[in-house]
Amino acid sequence: MMQRFLLAAATLISVVACNNEITGLEPPSDPATETFAASLGVDIATMSQTTSGVYYSDIVVGTGTEVTAMTDSATVTYAGFLKDGRLFDSGSNTVFALDENLIQGFRDGMIGMKVGGKRKLVIPSELGYGNRTRRDFSGGVSIPRQSTLVFDVEIANVVNLAP
């Protein structure tokens, strides 16, 4: 009897846990149809788009080493916002390895930038965190699932180890 109760409790817990990530899941975001806080300075109609779907606009075109698909790491100053203008993350002189641990949209959006360059990125949810909710250290939601992300990025250094 106790085993059935434990099995039923475990099943209920797993359903509730899945419910947080699946039930009622909104469709992936589409920046072309969304409204952005004026403070972000996003005008999708004037932005370029990568083949993967990241929108970008160069604020300052750099003149140094270029970020490529083969880049090992880049030192960046960045600020990440939700479309309502809420800051969810920022860093100064942060070194990012351009590997699978970096969200695809951020990596794709940096390709083609050069040291000294500044760029605004608008990343659809499928190239960001998708259906995963990101939480802050206190357990609150910092990035709701299916969120479009907006980043201001400045490249300070690029390391290309491969020839």
N, C-alpha and C positions, 0 to 999 in steps of 0.2 A: 504494500500500500504506500509506504514511504517513498519507494523507488518511483512509482507512478507520479506521485506528487512532485518529486524532484525533476522528473522528466517533463512534466507539464509546466513547471516553473521555468525550466531552462528553455523550453520551446517558446513560452510567452516572452521571456527576456530577449531571445533572439529575434522574434517578430517585432518587438518594440524597437530594438536596436536598428533593424533593417528599415523600419518605418521612418526613422529619422533621416535616412539617406535616399529612400526610393519613393514611397507613397507621396503623391502630390507633387512630384518633381516637375518643376517648370521646364519648358523646352530650353535648349541652349540659347544664350544671348545672341543678339544680332545688333552690333553697334550702329549699323546703317539705319535702324529704325528707332533708336533710343534717343532720349533727351539727356543732356549732360549739364551739370551745374556750370553756370557762366564762369565761375572762378577757375575752372579747369582749362578754359580756352580751347575746347575741342570743337572743330568744325569738320566733321567727317567728309563733307563734300569737297573739301580742298586737300584732303590727305591722300597720300599714296597708299598702296596696299601690297603686302608681300604675297607670294604665291600661296602661302599657308593661310592667309586671311588676317594678318595683323595690319592694322592701320598705323601709319607713321607720318610724322612731319618733322623735317629737320629745322631746328631753330638756329643752330650754328653748325656749319659744315666744318668738321675737323680737318687737320692737315697732316696728322701723324700716322702711325701704324694703323692699318685697317683691321677691323674684326671680320673674320671669315668663318666659314663652316668648320675650318680646321683649327681655329683659335683654341688654345688651351685654357687661358683665363683672361679676364678683363677686370681692371680696377675701376669702379664706378661710384658716382654719387647719384643717388636716386631717391625718388619719393613716389609711393604708390597710393592711388586713390580709388575709391568706388565712384560710380557715375554721379552720385549725389554730392561729391566733393569731399567726402570724409576720408581723411588720411588713415591708412591702415598699416603702413610700414615706410621706413626711410632709413637711409644709411649714407655715410660719407666715407669715401675711400675704401669701399668694401670690395674685396676680391671675390669674384665669382668664377668657379670652374664652369666652362661652357659644356656641361655634360648633361646626362639624363636627370640629374637632381634639380636642375634649374627648369622652371616651367617653360614649356616649348615656346609660348608667345614672347616671353622676355628674351630668350635666346635668339629666336628668329628676328625679332625687332631690332636687335643690336647689330646683326650682320650688315656690313656695308658702312657702319659708322667708323670714324677715325678718331684717334686721340685728339682731344680738344673739342670734339663734337658734342652737341646737345640735341636731343630728339624727344619728341612726345610720342608715346606708344599708346594705342587703344587695342586691348587684347580681348577678343571674344572668349566667353567662358570655356569653350571646347579647347582652347589653347592656354587656358589658365588653370583654375582648380576644378572646372567642370561641375560634377554633381557632389563634390566634397565641400562640406562646410569647414572653414578654418576658424579655429578658436584662439582667443588670446590667453595669456597666462592665468587669468582669473576664471576661465571657462566660458566667458561671453563670446558671442559671435563677432569675429573681426571681418570675415569675408563670407557672406551668405553664398550658398551653392548657386551655380549658374550666373555668377556675377561677371559683368564686364569690368575689366581692370584698366586703369589709366596710369601710366608711368611717365615721369619726367626723368630722363637719363642723361648723364654726362660722363663721357669716357675720359679717364685720366691716364690709363696705361693698358697696353695690350701685350700678352705674351703668346707668341707663335713659336712653338718648339719644332713643329714639323716644317720641312723645307717647302 
